[in-house]
Amino acid sequence: MIRSMTAFAHCQSTTPQGKLSWEIRTVNHRYLDVTIRLPEEFRAQENDFRQSIQSRLQRGKLEASLRYAPGVAEDNSIVINEPLARALIIACRQIEALTDTPDPLKAVDILR
């Protein structure tokens, strides 16, 4: 059972993908008030974080902040998925045949 609503936590983890650092502050509050600050790379997971917090707390004011520093990639080479690239070229030719356009369709047009 939770005995106190006032707390501060700091957690840090380093992986090959980068360095993550969470800071969480809570204080007593009549209702549940959750504020989450995330870097752009993690904005898509904000709702998951919020639901996880709300499933564990009933009240209190919680401020969570995530900091992320990407790791240095050892291999910056680009790997081409050849079967997918070939399928994309075939799809371009099929679209050209269907539309009868004078300008040839480029794979980059489909990727946009």
C-alpha positions as CSV (number, residue, x, y, z in Angstrom):
1,M,0.0,0.0,0.0
2,I,1.2,3.5,-0.9
3,R,2.0,5.5,2.3
4,S,3.2,8.7,0.9
5,M,2.4,10.6,-2.3
6,T,5.5,12.8,-2.3
7,A,8.4,11.3,-4.0
8,F,11.2,11.9,-6.6
9,A,12.9,9.2,-8.7
10,H,15.6,9.3,-11.3
11,C,16.5,6.3,-13.5
12,Q,19.1,6.1,-16.2
13,S,19.9,3.4,-18.8
14,T,22.5,3.3,-21.5
15,T,22.0,1.0,-24.5
16,P,23.6,0.8,-28.0
17,Q,20.6,2.8,-29.3
18,G,21.3,5.7,-26.8
19,K,21.0,7.0,-23.3
20,L,17.6,7.2,-21.6
21,S,16.9,9.2,-18.4
22,W,13.6,9.3,-16.6
23,E,12.8,11.8,-13.8
24,I,9.5,11.4,-11.9
25,R,8.1,13.7,-9.3
26,T,4.9,13.1,-7.4
27,V,3.0,15.2,-4.8
28,N,-0.2,14.8,-2.9
29,H,-3.2,16.0,-4.9
30,R,-6.9,15.4,-4.6
31,Y,-7.3,14.1,-8.2
32,L,-5.0,12.3,-10.6
33,D,-3.0,14.8,-12.6
34,V,-0.4,13.3,-15.0
35,T,2.0,15.5,-17.0
36,I,4.5,13.7,-19.3
37,R,7.3,15.4,-21.2
38,L,8.8,13.3,-24.0
39,P,11.3,13.8,-26.8
40,E,9.8,13.8,-30.3
41,E,11.1,10.2,-30.9
42,F,8.8,8.9,-28.1
43,R,5.6,11.0,-28.7
44,A,3.8,8.1,-30.3
45,Q,4.1,6.1,-27.0
46,E,2.8,8.9,-24.8
47,N,-0.7,7.4,-24.5
48,D,0.8,4.0,-23.5
49,F,2.9,5.7,-20.8
50,R,-0.2,7.6,-19.5
51,Q,-2.4,4.5,-19.4
52,S,0.3,2.6,-17.5
53,I,0.6,5.4,-14.9
54,Q,-3.2,5.7,-14.6
55,S,-3.6,2.0,-14.1
56,R,-1.4,2.2,-11.0
57,L,-2.4,5.4,-9.4
58,Q,-5.8,6.8,-8.3
59,R,-4.8,10.3,-7.2
60,G,-1.9,12.6,-6.9
61,K,0.1,14.9,-9.2
62,L,2.7,13.2,-11.2
63,E,5.3,14.8,-13.5
64,A,7.4,12.5,-15.7
65,S,10.2,13.6,-17.9
66,L,12.1,11.5,-20.4
67,R,15.4,12.6,-21.9
68,Y,17.0,10.7,-24.8
69,A,20.4,11.0,-26.3
70,P,20.8,8.8,-29.4
71,G,23.8,6.5,-29.5
72,V,26.5,6.7,-32.1
73,A,25.8,4.3,-34.9
74,E,28.7,2.1,-35.7
75,D,27.5,1.2,-39.1
76,N,26.0,4.0,-41.2
77,S,25.7,1.9,-44.4
78,I,22.3,1.7,-46.1
79,V,21.0,-1.8,-46.9
80,I,18.7,-2.0,-49.8
81,N,15.8,-4.5,-49.7
82,E,16.3,-5.8,-53.3
83,P,13.0,-7.8,-53.6
84,L,11.0,-4.9,-52.4
85,A,12.8,-2.5,-54.7
86,R,12.1,-4.8,-57.7
87,A,8.5,-5.0,-56.7
88,L,8.3,-1.2,-56.5
89,I,9.7,-0.9,-60.0
90,I,7.2,-3.4,-61.3
91,A,4.4,-1.5,-59.6
92,C,5.6,1.7,-61.2
93,R,5.4,0.1,-64.7
94,Q,2.0,-1.3,-64.0
95,I,0.7,2.1,-62.9
96,E,2.2,3.7,-66.0
97,A,0.4,1.2,-68.2
98,L,-2.9,1.9,-66.4
99,T,-2.7,5.7,-66.6
100,D,-1.2,6.3,-70.0
101,T,0.7,9.3,-68.8
102,P,3.4,10.8,-71.0
103,D,5.8,11.3,-68.1
104,P,7.4,8.1,-66.7
105,L,6.6,7.3,-63.1
106,K,9.6,7.1,-60.8
107,A,9.9,4.9,-57.7
108,V,10.5,8.0,-55.6
109,D,7.1,9.4,-56.6
110,I,5.4,6.3,-54.9
111,L,7.6,6.6,-51.8
112,R,6.4,10.1,-51.2
